[in-house]
Amino acid sequence: MQGRAFFDEDHLALLEGIEKFAEGVLAPRAAEIDETEVFPKELMQQIADIGLFGMKIPEEYGGLGLDTRSYALALEAVNRKNSAAGIIVSQANSLSTQAVVKFGTPEQKEAWLPGVADGSRVIAFGLTEPGAGSDNASMKAKAEKVDGGYIINAQKTFITAAPMADNCLLFAKTAPELGAKGISCFMIDMDMKGVSTGKPEKKMGCRGIPVSDLICEDVFVPEDRLIGEENKGFTAAMKTLSIARIGAAASALGIAQSAMDEAVKYTRERVQFGKPLYKHQGLSFMMADMEAKLRACRLLVYQAAYKADMGEEVNMDASVAKYLTTETACEIADKALQLHGGYGYVQEYPIERIYRDARFHRLGEGTSQIQQLIIGRELFK
Ligand SMILES: Cc1cc2nc3c(=O)[nH]c(=O)nc-3n(C[C@H](O)[C@H](O)[C@H](O)COP(=O)(O)OP(=O)(O)OC[C@H]3O[C@@H](n4cnc5c(N)ncnc54)[C@H](O)[C@@H]3O)c2cc1C
């Protein structure tokens, strides 16, 4: 195994179990989910039953309380076989729960975490707005303090799983005059009066997990829905993002590996000019290049996860891993498609879907340019 030194026997045993599940249960459903854009309920339950939704949720709240290396290995294995499943697994473990794990009260943890771990609750993450994407701090969402709680008005956009969610972790300004320092974080219920979702977007890839607008019109949210301290929501979001970035990098790694798997398989089978494609040196060199880059990225992802587990600051490592792995995954998927010739451009072979799925990770959890911005900032800190 590449990067073996980063892992112990427990990690390897976990990986073996997840790889078996991914191959036997997730892989056969990947094309169907992409085609129908529906994530089957029973598959959600199977994912919950083996504990994948609760990997980063503490054991006392129904999760497995695993470390970041386990999480990275699991996301790599899941995404290698089914990237829609990868999206929902990563969301459950990072964006939708980590602010509650880190900043929630025991009552809040008890209220929301066990349901995510057992698959009965989906929590969305509402940060982006139509006019505030990379520049989250310029958000317009407002939460005005009233007796016993807050009144929230917000329009959030591109919210993963909003149409199927029970709750949303929503960010809104409680002190607009303070900019990024005036943002708070709330847990809203999707059935609260005044909460609605828009039409699911028609997406290029990672289909099956709907993405839509989320609108709050004069929504009353009781005080006990505030996560962490008032005006500290942006800090909370940023703290959960570095784990999410390692997750996004691990997801892209799995997708890149699946593109590589397809390239190897196809070039063995396809014969042109009297020999299999891989025996044409120009193509084997192209594949050597793909494999070399994939392996370099894998070590970056494992190292970032290892450092996070050692309690080290991982801002730089997480952004480097996310930036290079997501960019490389697209390059590898593009070359793998090229190796399929015209067959790569039609839906007969999985590479067409893999190519589309790979593209998302350069945008979510901070675009590539935002990762460059963070890396540059860290470099001159
Ligand atoms: C499928 C999908 C699912 C998503 N899920 C969620 C979710 O669950 N929750 C959520 O809150 N958000 C979600 N998002 C939103 C996502 O995080 C944003 O799309 C992303 O942060 C970029 O914001 P934007 O689309 O407004 O682009 P913009 O911020 O407008 O950026 C446009 C371009 O400019 C670049 N750019 C912007 N600022 C700079 C700068 N300072 N320097 C250099 N380049 C810059 C960007 O990299 C990009 O290339 C999702 C998006 C997609 C597509």
The ligand as an SDF file (V2000), in Angstrom:
LIG
                    3D

 53 58  0  0  0  0  0  0  0  0999 V2000
  -22.4810   21.2650   -6.8910 C   0  0  0  0  0  0  0  0  0  0  0  0
  -22.2060   22.3190   -5.8770 C   0  0  0  0  0  0  0  0  0  0  0  0
  -22.4880   22.0850   -4.5330 C   0  0  0  0  0  0  0  0  0  0  0  0
  -22.2740   23.0830   -3.5700 C   0  0  0  0  0  0  0  0  0  0  0  0
  -22.6330   22.8610   -2.2650 N   0  0  0  0  0  0  0  0  0  0  0  0
  -22.5770   23.8850   -1.3710 C   0  0  0  0  0  0  0  0  0  0  0  0
  -23.1020   23.7270   -0.0360 C   0  0  0  0  0  0  0  0  0  0  0  0
  -23.5720   22.6540    0.3390 O   0  0  0  0  0  0  0  0  0  0  0  0
  -23.0770   24.7970    0.7910 N   0  0  0  0  0  0  0  0  0  0  0  0
  -22.5710   26.0040    0.4180 C   0  0  0  0  0  0  0  0  0  0  0  0
  -22.5900   26.9120    1.2310 O   0  0  0  0  0  0  0  0  0  0  0  0
  -22.0540   26.1810   -0.8260 N   0  0  0  0  0  0  0  0  0  0  0  0
  -22.0620   25.1680   -1.7410 C   0  0  0  0  0  0  0  0  0  0  0  0
  -21.5770   25.3330   -3.0130 N   0  0  0  0  0  0  0  0  0  0  0  0
  -21.0660   26.6280   -3.3950 C   0  0  0  0  0  0  0  0  0  0  0  0
  -19.5770   26.6640   -3.6410 C   0  0  0  0  0  0  0  0  0  0  0  0
  -18.9110   26.5770   -2.4160 O   0  0  0  0  0  0  0  0  0  0  0  0
  -19.3040   27.9430   -4.4350 C   0  0  0  0  0  0  0  0  0  0  0  0
  -19.7700   27.7230   -5.7510 O   0  0  0  0  0  0  0  0  0  0  0  0
  -17.8410   28.3160   -4.4500 C   0  0  0  0  0  0  0  0  0  0  0  0
  -17.4280   28.6930   -3.1720 O   0  0  0  0  0  0  0  0  0  0  0  0
  -17.5400   29.4570   -5.4160 C   0  0  0  0  0  0  0  0  0  0  0  0
  -18.4210   30.5290   -5.2640 O   0  0  0  0  0  0  0  0  0  0  0  0
  -19.1570   31.1290   -6.5640 P   0  0  0  0  0  0  0  0  0  0  0  0
  -19.7650   29.9900   -7.2970 O   0  0  0  0  0  0  0  0  0  0  0  0
  -20.0190   32.2340   -6.1420 O   0  0  0  0  0  0  0  0  0  0  0  0
  -17.9740   31.6720   -7.4800 O   0  0  0  0  0  0  0  0  0  0  0  0
  -17.2280   33.0960   -7.3220 P   0  0  0  0  0  0  0  0  0  0  0  0
  -16.8080   33.3160   -5.9230 O   0  0  0  0  0  0  0  0  0  0  0  0
  -18.0350   34.1410   -7.9860 O   0  0  0  0  0  0  0  0  0  0  0  0
  -15.9310   32.8200   -8.2010 O   0  0  0  0  0  0  0  0  0  0  0  0
  -15.8920   32.8690   -9.6500 C   0  0  0  0  0  0  0  0  0  0  0  0
  -14.4690   32.6130  -10.0860 C   0  0  0  0  0  0  0  0  0  0  0  0
  -13.6080   33.6240   -9.5650 O   0  0  0  0  0  0  0  0  0  0  0  0
  -12.5830   33.0390   -8.7670 C   0  0  0  0  0  0  0  0  0  0  0  0
  -12.2980   33.9560   -7.6420 N   0  0  0  0  0  0  0  0  0  0  0  0
  -13.1680   34.5000   -6.7630 C   0  0  0  0  0  0  0  0  0  0  0  0
  -12.5330   35.2920   -5.8870 N   0  0  0  0  0  0  0  0  0  0  0  0
  -11.2200   35.2810   -6.2300 C   0  0  0  0  0  0  0  0  0  0  0  0
  -10.0450   35.8960   -5.7100 C   0  0  0  0  0  0  0  0  0  0  0  0
  -10.0830   36.7000   -4.6410 N   0  0  0  0  0  0  0  0  0  0  0  0
   -8.8660   35.6440   -6.3090 N   0  0  0  0  0  0  0  0  0  0  0  0
   -8.7970   34.7970   -7.3820 C   0  0  0  0  0  0  0  0  0  0  0  0
   -9.8690   34.1760   -7.9080 N   0  0  0  0  0  0  0  0  0  0  0  0
  -11.0680   34.4090   -7.3470 C   0  0  0  0  0  0  0  0  0  0  0  0
  -13.1340   31.7100   -8.3120 C   0  0  0  0  0  0  0  0  0  0  0  0
  -12.1120   30.7700   -8.0080 O   0  0  0  0  0  0  0  0  0  0  0  0
  -13.9150   31.2910   -9.5510 C   0  0  0  0  0  0  0  0  0  0  0  0
  -13.0380   30.7400  -10.4840 O   0  0  0  0  0  0  0  0  0  0  0  0
  -21.7230   24.3220   -3.9760 C   0  0  0  0  0  0  0  0  0  0  0  0
  -21.4050   24.5390   -5.3260 C   0  0  0  0  0  0  0  0  0  0  0  0
  -21.6510   23.5650   -6.2710 C   0  0  0  0  0  0  0  0  0  0  0  0
  -21.3290   23.8430   -7.7210 C   0  0  0  0  0  0  0  0  0  0  0  0
  1  2  1  0
  2  3  1  0
  2 52  2  0
  3  4  2  0
  4  5  1  0
  4 50  1  0
  5  6  2  0
  6  7  1  0
  6 13  1  0
  7  8  2  0
  7  9  1  0
  9 10  1  0
 10 11  2  0
 10 12  1  0
 12 13  2  0
 13 14  1  0
 14 15  1  0
 14 50  1  0
 15 16  1  0
 16 17  1  0
 16 18  1  0
 18 19  1  0
 18 20  1  0
 20 21  1  0
 20 22  1  0
 22 23  1  0
 23 24  1  0
 24 25  2  0
 24 26  1  0
 24 27  1  0
 27 28  1  0
 28 29  2  0
 28 30  1  0
 28 31  1  0
 31 32  1  0
 32 33  1  0
 33 34  1  0
 33 48  1  0
 34 35  1  0
 35 36  1  0
 35 46  1  0
 36 37  1  0
 36 45  1  0
 37 38  2  0
 38 39  1  0
 39 40  1  0
 39 45  2  0
 40 41  1  0
 40 42  2  0
 42 43  1  0
 43 44  2  0
 44 45  1  0
 46 47  1  0
 46 48  1  0
 48 49  1  0
 50 51  2  0
 51 52  1  0
 52 53  1  0
M  END
$$$$
